[in-house]
Amino acid sequence: MDQNAKDRIIDQFIGALPHARALGLRVVSIAPGVVEVAMPYDERLIGDPSRGVIAGGAVSALMDTCSGAAVMSHPEAPAMTATLDLRIDYMRSAEPGQEIVARAECYHVTRSVAFVRAQAMDDDRDNPVATATGAFTVERRA
């Protein structure tokens, strides 16, 4: 499958996921094995009403979706994947009112597993909101 076809599949995949639509996720960029996805600030996603901070679960969903898309964009990976393992380290709260952008890179693909690193950032690009590492399925077609 050529890269343009993979790009279209990723856009359609994210657009078709009910949770991605509910979170307002949009693809920012796609390159082979690397995807950026943005989540706008939304008061419905606040986890700390006193500070206006976005809930960690929304950040987790953003990073998982972006990571899966990075696997799908990798030249050696399939058009579809599923999360096997995702470890997220929350570094700090995102600034209220700011969009959060996740960038995920699929850095290694084996016969059955793809490995991903990701970061989520708000406007302060030097201090990530969260980092993640994950493993995703690779299903080869016969």
Salt bridges, closest charged atoms under 4 A:
GLU36 OE2 - ARG103 NE 3.88
ASP42 OD2 - ARG44 NH2 2.55
ASP48 OD2 - ARG51 NH1 3.44
ASP89 OD1 - ARG87 NH2 2.72
GLU99 OE2 - ARG26 NH2 2.74
ASP122 OD1 - ARG92 NH2 2.57
